[in-house]
Amino acid sequence: MDLAAASDGRVRVLTDADTPALTALAAADPVANVHAASLLEAGRLAGPRGGRADGTLFLGAEDPDRPGALRSACWVGSTVVPLAGHDDDVPALAASVAALRRRFASVYGPAATVLAVGRTLRDAGHRPRAVREEQPLMVHARTPWDLVPDPAVRSAAPVEWESVVPASAAMFEEELGFSPFLTGAAQYRDRVRRLVADGRVFTARGEPVVDDPTSGVRFKADIGLLSASCVQVQGVWLHPSRRGRGEAAPAMAAAVALMARRAPAVSLYVNGFNTPALRTYERVGFERVGTFATVLY
């Protein structure tokens, strides 16, 4: 793993001593960098955990004009998540990720870096199954006066977590094309349970229908990532039987109002080709502030 050679000496594995500098870099763009901020606020330090060969780590490029500061960084685990940084560091970060010689489930985050990493990994033999180049990054900026939030939307109670699992799995399969249970049913169920227990899943109940395990939930949305500055919404799903009836925007408006109690900014990113979702988010008051991309392996 010769990161210095791959990046022309510009990128290195960060150490715990870099934690303040990494925290400052994450804070420079709290919406784009909510993933890193959420880890750091939970007590994660900048140094590697679990060993460099297969553990989690941050890569970073120092700022030549500010000693001790970082100009760019990237989280590396099973997923690669670049922070919003300096454009000049993008090729070096991409080369450094490839130099780790790992297999990844995905790369997502600021589009320019993600797509550069994806191209470099492809040249190194990684074959993506999907590349989503255009994912508007949006922030809730206004509350439309003519949109009445759905009063049925509320935080799911801890005892309801098992009824949320089928809806969560249905959303996952629609988005990624395979069931989350294929990669570990127990782990996925536990993740949903923990999100519900933490008050991070918001639902509107549906009428149970025989042979439809998802029918007990007609709408759901999750706080996927949470920092002191920003909520990132994930897992938005409306039951197929309720689509096209004008229910999505009122339900989403209610969920956003509840999520805003946890952090001052509520954000999300969405596939650019998902026109109905984009229209819903714009109707609710979200505005585009940037572009994410995702490469799936």
N, C-alpha and C positions, 0 to 999 in steps of 0.2 A: 504494500500500500504506500506508494511514493507520491504523496500529495504535492510535495514541493516541486517535484519534476513535472507532474501533470499540470500544475497551475502556474508554472514559472515562478514559484516561490510566493505566490500571492495569497494562497489559502492554506489554512492549517486546522487541525482539530482543536477546538476550544477547550480550555481548562476551567476549573471552578473559579479561578481568579478572574476569568473574563465575565463572570455573571453580571456585575454592574454595567459593563459596557454593552452586553447583550440586552439587558433590561432597558437601557437607554435607547438602543436601536429599535426594539419592539415598540417602545412608547412613541417613537417618531411617527408611526402610522398605526394607531390602535385598531383600526378596522381591518386592514390587510394583514396585520401581524397578530391577530387575536389568538391564533394557535400557540405561538411561542409565549405570548403574554400569559395565557392560561396555565401553561406548564410552569413558568417561572413563579407566578403568584401562588401556585400550589406547593412550592418549595423545591422544585427541580433546579439544580445548579447547571452551569454551562458545560461542565466536564462530562466525559463519557460515563455511561452506566452499563454494566453487563459485559464489558470487554469490547475492545475496538473491532474485533473480527465480526461480531454478530450482535452487539448491543446497540443502544441508542446513543447518539452523539450530535453535537452541533459543529458544523464547519463555519469558519469565518474568515473574512478578509479585513485587514486593518485599514484604518483611514490614514493615508500618508501625511495628511495635513493636520491631524489631531492625534498626537501620541496617546496611546492607551484606549483610543476609541475604535469602534468597529464601523465599517462602511457597508458591509453586506454580511449575511449569514444564511444558514440553511439547516433545518432539522433533518436528521436522517434516522429513520427507524424502518419498520416495514413499509412505511410511506415516507416520501420525501416532500418536505414543505419549506420552500424558500421564504425568507422574509422579504418584504419590500426593501430594496437596497439601491446600490449604485449601478447604473447600466454598464459601466466599464468592467465590473467584476463578473458579469454574467458568464462569459466563456470560461473563466477560471473556475467558477463554482460548478459549472456543468462538467468540466473535465475532472474535477475532484470527486464528484459523486460517482462518475464512471470508474475512477481509479480505485474505489473501495471494493469493486468486483463483487457486488452483492446482487441478489434478486429482490425486486420491489413489487409491492402490490399496486402502487400508484405514485404519481407525482402530481401535486396540485398546489395552487397558489398564484402569485402574480404571473401573468401570461408570458411575458418575455423570457423570464428565467425558466419557467416550467417547460416551455417549448424547446428552449435550448438544451436543457437537460434531457428531454425526450429524444431529440435528434442525436445527441452524443451517446446516449444509451443504445439507441438503434444501431448506430455505427459500431458499437461494441458487441452487438449480437442480440440485444434485447428486442423482442418482438411485441409491440403493443397490440392489444385487442381493440382498443378504441382511443381516439384522440379527440378531445373536445376543446377546440382552439378558442372558442368565443363564449365566455361565461360572464355576463355582466355582474359586477360586484355592486351591490345596491345597499343604501342606507335609508331607513325610515326618516323622512324629512318633514312630513306634514300629516295632519289628521283631516281627511276630507269632511266637510260639514254635512254632506248629503249621504254619508255612508253610516248606517246604523250597525254597530258591532253585534254579533250573534250572542245573545245573553246565555246561551247554553254552553258556551266554551268556558272551560275551567281547568284548573290544574288537576291532573289525574291523581286520585287517592292512591296511597301505597298498596292498598288491598286490591286495586284494580289492575295491577301490572300484568297479570296473565292475560287479561282481555285485550291489552294493548299490543301484546306480542304479534298476533296475526296481522294486525294493520301495519305495524312496523315492518314486518317481513314482506308484506305485499308491496309497500313503498320501495323497499330495498330492491326487490326483484324487478319492479318496473324500471327503476333507475339504472341498475347495473346488469340486468339480464340473467341473473342466477340467484338462487335462494341463499340467504345468509346461513341457513342451517347446514349447507354443504361444507362449510369451512369450520363448523363447530357449533352445534345447536345449543349446548349447555352454555358456552361462552356468550353467544348472542342473547340468549334469554336472560343471562345474568346482567349483561350490559343494559338491556331494557329495564330490568328490575331496578338497577341502580339509578338510572335516569329518572324513573318515576319516583323513587324514594327521595331524590334530591329536589323534587318539585320542578323538574325540567321538561315535563311532558304535558301538553295541553290538549284536551280532547273535548269533543261534543259526542255524546252517546247516541247510538243508533238502536233501532229495533232489531233484536236478534232474529236471524232467519236460519232455519234448519239447513244444514249442509253449506253454510257460509260462515266460517269462523271469524271473518273480518267484520261481519255485520253489526257487532256490538259497538263499533266505533264508526261514526260517519265522517269525522274530521280529526286530524291530529297534526301537531307541529311540535318540534323539540328544540330546546336550547342545546345545540350540539357542542358549542364552545362558549365559555364564559370567562371574561376577565372583569376587573373592576371598571373598565372603560367601555366594554363592548360585549353584546350578545351576538353570536352567530347562529341564525336559525337554520335548522336542518330537518330532514324527515317530514316535510310538509306533504300531506296526503288527504285526499277527499275520496270517499268510497265511490267506486265507479257508478253506482246507481244514482248518485246525487250530482253527478257532473252535468254541466250545461243547464243548470237550473238557477244560477245566480247565487249559489250558497258559498262559494269559495271566498269571495272578498269579505263579506261580513264575518265569517269565521276567522279569517286571517287577521282582520282588524282587531277582533277581540283578543286573539292570541298575542298580537304585538303589544297591545295595551298592558297585558299581564307581564310579558317579558320585560317591558321597559321599567318595571319595578326593580329589576335585578342589575341593570346597568344603563348609563345614559344614552348609549347608541345601540340600535337594533339593526343588524345587517344580515345579508344573505347573498349567495351567488347562485345563478340559475343558468341552465343551458340556453345559449342564444337561439337555438332552434325551437325552444318550447314557448311558442307564441302565447298560448292560453295562460301559462304561468306568468310570463312577463306582463301581460295585460292586467292580471289580477294584482300583482305586486304594485304596479303603477297606480291602479285604482285605489289601493290601500294607502298610498302615499310614499312609496319607495322611489328613490332617485338614484341613477347610476353614478358611481364615483370612481370606477376603475374597471379593469378586466382581469378575470382569473382564467386559468386553463387547467385541464386535467388530462393526464395520460394514464390509462388503465392497462395493467398487465395481467 
